[in-house]
Each structure stands twice: as structure tokens, then as C-alpha cells.
Amino acid sequence: MDIVKEKLQKTFHHQSFQKGQEPIIKDILSGNDVLGVLPTGSGKSLCYQLPATILPGLTVVISPLISLMIDQVRQIKAYYFKEVAALHSFQQMEERKYILKDLAKYKLLFLSPELLQQSEIISSFKRVGVSLICIDEAHCISQWGYDFRPDYLRLHSVIKELGTPTILALTGTATPEIQQDIMTYLQTPSIKMHIHSIEKKNMTFVVERSQLSELKKKERLAYLAGSLQKPILIYFTSRKKSEEIAAYLAEKIKFGRIAFYHAGMQPEDRLKIQEQFIYDQLDIICCTSAFGMGIDKSNIRTVIHYHPPTQLESFLQEVGRAGRDGKPCLSLQLYRDNDIHIPLSMIDNELPTQYEVETIFRRLQQLQKEGKQLPKNTASIVNLLEMEETKWRLLQYQLELYQILNNDLQMYPFDREKWLIALDRIQTFCEDRLKYKRKKMWEMINWLTSEECLRHALYKPFKEEIPPKDYQCCSNCGFTESDFQQTNISHVANEKNWQKNLKEIFLMKEINNA
């Protein structure tokens, strides 16, 4: 028995690999960089966990969310091996120093792309040696790196400083465009591609289009949330609305444990809600896109979108959290034409305006005339410049890119021509990025209003030609109770459990008679 199979069975308690795992692991152990696109629930984490137990030195996992890191560390320690830790802002400084001091005893370490930029951490990694860097949820490079988390775009420089260890980029959803972004920003032109179908075969897609008033839409949601099989995730674009609807549902649903979750909450409260949901102490979560990434909960049955996501990629990531156990699950969109204004408004407010960019340049120039520099603390900078932190992060990366600021936030000597060029290019970047985000939003709306098979239309941008299923496909393929009951007898014999469970879960009549 080779060492890979031995580790698979003795450490991870599996007799065989799931589809796609073994070729990725073998490429990594051969020193090849890898981009792996595997469907949600296919065991992507084994692709870095198993090599971590074999490779010398440290395996570093770049993870987008603290809650995700904590969940993964807990599971690995509980089921597989103990030499794992995470570095994050929830920790006391003493705990972080303790981990870095004894770094050599760990095989696997999780941290954010922001922490990876810190010189103390880079020095510690150099001391023990890094064999593998895994970028988990690698689509964040493309989806978040351009905007509010530009440290994703800086990863390649740190990787180079660490001696160019093997790179593994993992994601569950990536169009060819996003795949190219990942390769470009990681600077891995010879990366090995392992791209698998991301179709969620056990999911039924339903879009309910209506002209309901906001009150009637809330009533409809309350009925569905009270009737459909749980656990349920309900996604909102607005933090305020997630709180409001959670309170509303708590009044309307007699038997249901309900909570809300969004990035504006205290970290401890977010972690508590996540833990309660994982351990079946909550039935329904009213949340924004901040909830659910990487959460290992196999029995989520229903994902409802009260507001449309801003792009199809986000939608697929969110619905991918349901049905990881392979049993039937439902994606339900409650869509009114007026709903489009909420995500469009959010997109418009995410990026700096031309005026805001000009204002930043004027204030930087004024500081330089006064012989001052920017403060080191981000909160102080944001207060000084009177700008939202997410917009500043984007601008900081651009100002570094065009050598207005260096990596230590020190301004280069004023050069009028260079500053004018930088101002024009940064304004153009913001305009182009806004157009791109609006285009992605309209792709989402076009899908919601499409009359073709929803499954086929959803996967088309991912270059997957997926034919409609002949049963339980989507609301555009005649998904009705009468058709469900009239299924061919031979088909019933093969799909008896599927249909029985699906009927119990989805209340076909109510969905289609709304």
C-alpha cells in the first residue's frame, strides 16, 4: 500500500477517494501547482489535508472567513490529526505568539490573506519552511480581490518571498474568466487544471415571479419557511432586512428556531449563531452572503433568496450549501421586479466615485505639502480621509500599484505628471469595475426572468451544457404537482425514495399555486 492510500485509510478513515481528489493530490505531491474546481460537498478539503500529513514543513491554507477557519480546525482536530491551528483576529495576541513560537510542531495552519502580509508571520514561515500554500475558496481572488480585499491580489509576492512553494487553488465555482484571474494573480501559467462539473444534480430550481407588495411577500415567505423542510437558509442583500424578517418570522412561525446573521454583528455573536446552526439548535437563518461559506453541514434542505444575489457565481455558492448529503434539496427565488433596485444600489455604493477619488488625491497632496504622512492605523486613515474602509482598501491597492504610496503607506515625492496619470487610471478602473458588476447583476436578472430551462441557463456561463432533467428539474420545465404524480411507473421504481422525499420537502402545490 502506498503512503497516500495508507494516509487515506488510517488517518482520514476513507476506503477510497471521491471523484477528482486523487489526481489533485498526486499532482501536489509531485510538486505541481494545481487549480481544482470541484462541486460543493465533494471533499475539496482532503486535497490539502492529506498532502499536509506527508509533505515536510508547513502547509498554509489561505481562508476567507474566520468562522470557516475555526470550523475546519475543530473538525480536523476532532477526526483526523492534532497538528493544526489558525491565526486570526479573534485570538489574544499571546495565543498568536504562542502558535508562531512553536510553529514547527504544526503540519497545517489557516490564516487570512491580510495576515499573510505581516512581516512577523512571513519570517516565522521562512524559519520552518512552507511546502504547500492552498488558497481555499480561490474564486475570492477574482470576486473580492479587485474590491474590498485587495490582499488577495498580493498573494503572489508573499508566495515568491516564501521560496515559491507548491500552490493549490480550490473552489466550487469558477467560470473560465475567474479561472484565468486566479492563474494571472497567482502567476502560475503552467498550473495543472482539474475542472469538474459543478452541476448540483439533487437540487430543484424554482423561481416565483410576482408583483406582490412587500407585506404580501413577507407573508408568502413566512408560509414557506414554516412549511418547507428544515434547516433553511434565507438570503438577503440588506443586513437591516435580514434582522427585520428574522423578527417577523419568529412571530409568525410557531415551531421554528430562527436567528439572523450578517457581517455587521460582533464576531462572537456570529460564531455563536454558526455553531448553533451546525449543531441543529437553529432551524432557520436569515442571513447575508457573509454566512455559509465552507460550513460543513450536510442536511440543509432549502435555500431561499428573498433578494437576488449580485451575480450567478454568488448564487451558485449560496445554493451549493444545501443537499451536501446527496438528498433532494430546493433553491427558491422569491423575485419581484422592484427587487432589482436593492442589489443595484449596493453595487453603486461599493466603489469610490470619481469625486471621491479626486478628493483623496487632493488630501494626499495637501498632507505632503504640510510635510505629513498617513497614519499607520487603518481606522485613523479612514477617519482622516472621511471614507468607508472598504473603499479605502481598494484605493490603497491602486495607489500602491501606481506608486503614489509604498507598502508602508509612505507617499512618494510628488510628481505632477505621475499623479495625473494615476488619477485618470484609478478613476477609469472604478468606472470599468462598476460596469462589470452591473453586467453581472443583469446576468442574474436575465436568469431569473428566463423562460428556458433554469438548470441549462444557470450552468451555461460555466461552459457546461447540461440538458434538463426529466423529473424535478425546475419551474420552467413544468415542475408541477400533477406531472410529479403522473411520473412513469418504471421511473418511479428507480426514483421512489427521491420522489417521496421531494414531495414531503417541497409542497409542490403551494409553490406552484402562489
C-alpha positions in Angstrom: 0.0 0.0 0.0 1.5 3.4 -1.0 1.7 6.2 1.6 -1.2 8.1 0.0 -3.7 5.2 0.3 -2.3 4.5 3.8 -3.0 8.0 5.0 -6.4 8.0 3.3 -7.5 4.9 5.2 -5.7 5.2 8.6 -5.7 9.0 9.1 -8.9 10.1 7.2 -10.9 6.8 7.6 -11.9 6.6 3.9 -11.5 3.4 1.9 -11.5 5.2 -1.5 -11.2 8.7 -3.0 -14.2 10.8 -4.1 -14.2 11.9 -7.8 -11.4 14.3 -8.5 -9.5 14.0 -5.3 -6.7 11.5 -6.1 -5.3 13.3 -9.3 -5.1 16.6 -7.5 -3.3 15.1 -4.5 -0.8 13.2 -6.7 -0.1 16.4 -8.7 0.6 18.3 -5.5 2.9 15.6 -4.1 4.7 15.7 -7.4 5.3 19.4 -6.9 2.9 20.7 -9.5 0.7 23.8 -9.0 -3.0 22.9 -9.2 -6.3 24.7 -9.8 -9.1 22.4 -8.7 -12.7 23.2 -9.4 -14.8 20.7 -7.6 -18.5 20.8 -6.8 -19.6 21.7 -3.2 -19.6 18.8 -0.9 -17.1 16.8 -2.9 -14.4 16.7 -0.3 -12.2 19.6 -1.5 -10.5 19.9 1.9 -8.9 16.5 1.7 -6.9 17.8 -1.3 -4.8 19.8 1.1 -5.3 18.0 4.4 -3.8 14.7 3.1 -0.7 16.2 1.5 -0.2 18.2 4.7 0.4 14.9 6.6 3.0 13.8 4.1 4.9 16.9 2.9 7.8 18.3 5.0 7.4 21.6 6.8 4.1 23.5 6.9 1.0 23.6 4.7 -0.6 27.0 4.8 -4.3 27.5 3.9 -5.5 30.9 2.9 -9.1 31.1 4.1 -11.5 34.0 3.6 -13.5 33.8 6.8 -12.6 33.4 10.5 -15.7 31.3 11.2 -14.6 28.9 8.4 -11.1 28.6 9.8 -12.4 27.8 13.3 -14.9 25.2 12.0 -12.2 23.5 9.9 -9.6 23.4 12.7 -12.2 22.0 15.1 -13.1 19.2 12.7 -9.6 18.2 11.8 -8.6 18.0 15.4 -11.7 16.0 16.3 -11.5 13.5 13.5 -8.0 13.4 11.8 -4.9 14.9 13.4 -3.9 17.4 16.1 -1.1 19.3 14.4 -3.4 22.1 13.1 -4.0 25.7 14.1 -5.4 29.0 12.9 -4.2 32.6 13.2 -7.0 35.2 13.3 -8.2 38.4 14.9 -10.4 36.6 17.5 -7.3 35.4 19.3 -5.5 37.2 22.1 -2.0 38.3 21.0 -0.4 35.9 23.4 -2.1 33.0 21.7 -0.9 34.1 18.3 2.6 34.5 19.6 2.5 31.0 21.2 1.5 29.4 17.8 4.2 31.3 15.9 6.8 30.4 18.5 6.0 26.6 18.3 5.2 26.7 14.5 7.4 23.7 13.8 5.1 21.4 15.6 2.2 22.1 13.2 1.5 20.5 9.8 -1.4 22.7 8.8 -2.1 26.4 9.5 -5.1 28.5 8.5 -5.0 32.3 8.1 -6.4 35.2 6.1 -4.7 36.8 3.1 -4.4 40.0 5.2 -2.5 38.3 8.0 -0.2 36.6 5.5 1.2 40.1 4.5 2.6 40.7 8.0 6.4 40.6 8.2 6.4 38.7 11.6 4.3 35.9 10.1 6.4 35.7 6.9 9.6 35.5 8.9 8.1 32.6 11.0 7.1 30.7 7.9 10.5 31.1 6.4 12.0 29.7 9.6 10.0 26.4 9.4 9.7 26.2 5.7 6.4 26.1 3.7 5.8 23.2 1.3 2.3 23.9 0.1 0.1 27.0 0.0 -3.6 26.4 -0.5 -5.9 29.2 -1.5 -9.3 27.9 -0.3 -12.4 29.4 -2.0 -10.0 30.7 -4.6 -12.8 32.5 -6.5 -12.4 35.2 -3.9 -9.2 36.3 -5.7 -11.4 37.5 -8.6 -14.7 38.3 -6.7 -13.2 40.1 -3.7 -9.6 41.0 -4.7 -10.5 43.8 -7.0 -12.6 45.5 -4.4 -12.6 45.3 -0.6 -9.9 42.6 -0.1 -7.0 43.6 -2.3 -4.6 41.4 -0.3 -5.8 38.5 -2.4 -4.1 40.2 -5.4 -0.9 40.5 -3.3 -0.6 36.8 -2.6 1.9 36.1 -5.4 4.5 38.4 -3.9 4.4 36.6 -0.5 4.5 33.2 -2.2 7.6 34.3 -4.0 9.2 35.6 -0.8 8.5 32.2 0.8 10.5 30.4 -1.9 7.7 29.6 -4.3 6.2 26.6 -2.6 3.6 24.5 -4.4 0.3 26.2 -4.9 -3.2 24.7 -4.7 -6.2 26.9 -5.6 -9.5 25.3 -4.7 -13.0 26.5 -5.5 -16.5 25.1 -6.1 -17.5 27.7 -8.7 -15.3 29.4 -11.3 -16.2 30.5 -14.8 -13.4 30.4 -17.4 -12.9 34.1 -16.7 -12.5 33.6 -13.0 -10.1 30.6 -13.6 -8.0 33.0 -15.7 -8.0 35.6 -13.0 -6.8 33.0 -10.5 -3.9 31.9 -12.7 -3.0 35.6 -13.6 -2.8 36.9 -10.0 -1.1 33.8 -8.6 1.3 34.0 -11.5 1.1 30.2 -12.3 1.0 29.9 -16.1 1.8 26.2 -16.0 -0.7 25.3 -13.4 -2.4 21.9 -13.7 -6.1 22.2 -14.3 -8.6 19.8 -12.7 -12.0 21.1 -13.7 -15.1 19.1 -12.8 -18.8 19.6 -13.4 -20.3 21.8 -10.7 -23.9 20.8 -11.5 -26.0 20.1 -8.4 -28.0 17.1 -9.6 -30.0 16.8 -6.4 -31.3 20.4 -6.5 -34.6 21.6 -7.9 -34.6 25.3 -9.0 -37.8 27.3 -8.6 -38.3 31.0 -9.3 -41.5 32.6 -8.1 -42.0 35.8 -10.0 -44.7 38.1 -8.7 -45.9 41.6 -8.2 -46.7 41.1 -4.6 -46.5 44.0 -2.1 -43.7 43.9 0.4 -46.2 42.8 3.1 -47.6 40.0 0.9 -44.1 38.9 0.0 -43.2 38.6 3.7 -46.4 36.6 4.3 -45.5 34.3 1.5 -42.1 33.8 2.9 -43.5 33.1 6.4 -45.7 30.4 4.9 -42.9 28.8 3.0 -40.4 29.0 5.9 -43.0 27.4 8.2 -43.9 24.6 5.8 -40.7 23.6 3.9 -38.4 21.0 5.4 -35.6 22.5 7.5 -32.8 23.5 8.0 -33.4 26.6 5.8 -31.1 29.4 4.8 -32.8 32.7 3.7 -30.5 35.1 1.9 -31.0 38.9 1.9 -28.9 41.7 0.3 -29.7 44.0 3.2 -28.4 43.5 6.7 -31.3 45.5 8.1 -33.8 43.4 6.2 -32.3 40.1 7.5 -32.9 41.3 11.1 -36.4 42.6 10.3 -37.5 39.4 8.6 -36.0 37.2 11.3 -38.1 39.0 13.9 -41.2 38.8 11.7 -40.7 35.1 11.1 -40.2 34.5 14.8 -43.7 35.9 15.4 -45.4 34.1 12.6 -43.8 30.6 12.8 -44.9 28.7 15.9 -42.4 25.9 15.6 -39.1 27.2 14.4 -35.8 28.4 15.9 -34.8 31.5 14.0 -31.8 33.8 14.0 -30.1 36.4 11.8 -26.5 36.6 10.7 -24.5 39.4 8.9 -21.1 40.9 8.9 -22.2 43.9 10.9 -22.6 41.7 14.0 -20.0 41.2 16.7 -17.6 38.3 15.8 -18.6 36.4 19.0 -22.3 36.6 18.1 -21.6 35.4 14.5 -19.6 32.5 15.7 -22.3 31.5 18.3 -25.0 31.6 15.6 -22.9 29.5 13.3 -22.2 26.9 16.0 -25.9 26.7 16.9 -26.9 26.1 13.3 -24.2 23.4 12.7 -25.4 21.5 15.8 -29.1 21.7 14.9 -30.0 24.2 17.6 -31.4 26.6 15.0 -33.8 25.8 12.1 -33.8 29.0 10.0 -31.0 31.5 9.4 -31.9 34.9 7.8 -28.5 36.0 6.5 -26.5 38.0 4.0 -23.8 36.4 1.8 -21.5 36.5 4.9 -23.0 33.3 6.1 -22.3 29.7 5.0 -19.1 29.6 3.1 -17.4 26.3 3.8 -19.7 25.3 6.6 -19.8 21.6 7.0 -23.5 20.9 7.5 -24.8 18.2 5.2 -28.5 18.4 5.8 -29.6 21.8 4.7 -32.7 21.2 2.6 -33.8 24.6 1.4 -32.1 27.8 0.3 -34.5 30.8 -0.3 -33.4 34.1 -1.8 -35.5 36.9 -0.7 -33.4 39.3 -2.7 -31.5 38.3 -5.9 -27.7 37.9 -5.4 -25.5 40.3 -7.4 -24.1 37.6 -9.7 -24.7 34.0 -10.7 -21.4 32.9 -9.2 -22.6 34.1 -5.7 -25.9 32.4 -6.3 -24.3 29.0 -7.0 -22.0 29.3 -4.0 -25.1 30.0 -1.8 -27.3 27.3 -3.1 -24.4 24.9 -3.0 -24.7 24.9 0.8 -27.9 22.7 0.5 -28.1 19.0 0.0 -24.4 18.1 0.7 -25.7 14.7 1.8 -26.9 14.0 -1.7 -30.6 14.0 -0.8 -33.1 16.3 -2.6 -32.9 20.0 -1.9 -34.6 23.1 -3.2 -33.5 26.5 -4.4 -36.4 29.0 -4.2 -36.2 32.6 -5.5 -38.9 35.0 -4.4 -38.5 37.7 -7.1 -40.3 40.9 -7.7 -39.3 43.3 -10.4 -38.8 46.0 -7.8 -36.2 43.8 -6.0 -33.5 44.7 -8.6 -33.1 48.2 -7.1 -31.6 46.8 -3.8 -28.6 45.0 -5.2 -28.0 47.6 -7.9 -27.9 50.3 -5.2 -25.5 48.2 -3.2 -23.2 47.8 -6.3 -23.3 51.6 -6.9 -22.2 52.3 -3.3 -19.4 49.7 -3.2 -16.9 51.6 -5.4 -15.4 55.1 -5.0 -16.9 57.7 -7.2 -14.8 60.0 -9.5 -15.3 62.8 -7.0 -14.2 60.6 -4.1 -11.0 59.6 -6.0 -10.2 63.2 -6.8 -10.8 64.2 -3.1 -8.4 61.5 -1.9 -5.7 62.8 -4.3 -6.2 66.4 -3.1 -6.0 65.4 0.5 -2.8 63.3 -0.1 -1.3 66.3 -1.9 -2.2 68.6 1.0 -0.7 66.2 3.5 2.5 66.2 1.5 2.6 70.0 1.3 2.3 70.1 5.1 5.1 67.6 5.5 2.8 64.9 6.9 2.3 61.3 6.2 -0.8 59.0 6.5 -1.2 57.4 9.9 -0.4 53.7 10.1 -3.7 52.6 11.6 -6.5 51.9 9.0 -9.2 53.3 11.3 -7.3 56.5 11.7 -6.8 56.8 7.9 -10.5 56.2 7.2 -11.4 58.9 9.8 -8.8 61.3 8.4 -10.0 60.9 4.8 -13.7 60.6 5.7 -14.1 57.4 3.6 -15.6 54.0 4.1 -13.0 51.4 5.0 -13.9 49.1 2.0 -13.4 51.9 -0.5 -10.1 52.9 1.1 -8.8 49.3 0.8 -9.5 49.4 -2.9 -7.9 52.8 -3.3 -4.8 51.9 -1.2 -4.0 49.0 -3.5 -4.4 51.2 -6.6 -2.3 53.9 -5.0 0.4 51.4 -4.3 0.1 50.0 -7.9 0.8 53.4 -9.4 3.5 54.3 -6.9 1.7 57.1 -5.1 2.1 55.2 -1.8 4.6 52.5 -0.9 3.8 49.3 1.1 4.3 51.2 4.4 1.7 53.9 3.4 4.5 56.4 2.9 4.0 58.8 0.0 6.5 59.0 -2.8 7.7 62.5 -3.7 5.1 64.5 -5.6 5.3 64.2 -9.4 2.5 66.1 -11.1 2.5 64.0 -14.3 2.7 60.7 -12.5 -0.2 61.7 -10.2 -2.4 62.9 -13.1 -1.8 59.6 -14.9 -2.6 57.6 -11.7 -5.7 59.7 -11.0 -7.0 59.0 -14.5 -6.3 55.3 -14.4 -7.8 54.8 -11.0 -11.0 56.6 -12.0 -11.1 54.5 -15.2 -10.6 51.3 -13.1 -13.5 52.2 -10.8 -15.8 53.0 -13.8 -14.9 49.8 -15.5 -15.4 47.8 -12.4 -18.8 49.3 -11.8 -19.9 48.5 -15.4 -18.6 44.9 -14.9 -20.6 44.5 -11.6 -23.7 45.8 -13.3 -23.3 43.4 -16.2 -23.0 40.5 -13.7 -26.1 41.7 -12.0 -28.1 41.8 -15.2 -26.9 38.2 -16.0 -28.5 37.3 -12.7 -31.8 39.1 -13.5 -31.8 37.6 -17.0 -31.6 34.1 -15.4 -34.5 34.9 -13.0 -36.7 36.1 -15.9 -35.6 33.4 -18.4 -38.2 31.2 -20.0 -35.7 28.4 -20.9 -34.7 25.6 -18.6 -33.3 27.2 -15.4 -30.7 24.5 -15.0 -29.4 24.8 -18.5 -29.3 28.6 -18.4 -27.6 28.6 -15.0 -24.6 26.5 -15.9 -24.1 27.9 -19.4 -21.7 30.7 -18.4 -19.5 27.9 -16.8 -19.3 26.2 -20.2 -21.4 23.3 -19.1 -24.1 22.2 -21.5 -26.4 20.5 -19.1 -29.7 19.0 -20.5 -32.9 19.4 -18.5 -33.6 16.6 -16.1 -36.7 14.6 -17.0 -38.1 15.0 -13.5 -37.8 17.6 -10.7 -35.7 19.9 -12.8 -37.0 23.5 -12.4 -40.1 25.7 -12.5 -39.6 26.4 -16.2 -39.6 22.7 -17.1 -43.2 22.1 -16.0 -42.4 21.3 -12.4 -46.0 20.8 -11.2 -47.7 18.5 -8.7 -49.8 16.8 -11.4 -46.7 16.0 -13.5 -45.0 14.8 -10.4 -47.8 12.4 -9.6 -48.1 11.1 -13.2 -44.4 10.1 -13.4 -43.8 6.9 -15.5 -44.2 3.7 -13.4 -40.7 2.4 -14.4 -39.2 5.7 -13.5 -41.0 5.6 -10.1 -39.4 2.3 -9.4 -35.9 3.8 -9.9 -36.6 7.1 -8.1 -39.1 6.1 -5.5 -37.1 7.5 -2.5 -36.2 10.6 -4.3 -39.8 11.4 -5.2 -41.2 10.5 -1.8 -38.7 12.8 -0.1 -39.1 15.6 -2.6 -42.8 15.7 -2.2 -42.5 15.9 1.6 -40.0 18.7 1.3 -41.2 21.0 -1.3 -45.0 21.2 -1.0 -45.4 21.3 -4.8 -49.0 22.6 -4.8 -48.3 25.6 -2.6 -45.2 26.6 -4.6 -47.0 26.4 -8.0 -50.3 27.9 -6.9 -48.8 31.0 -5.3 
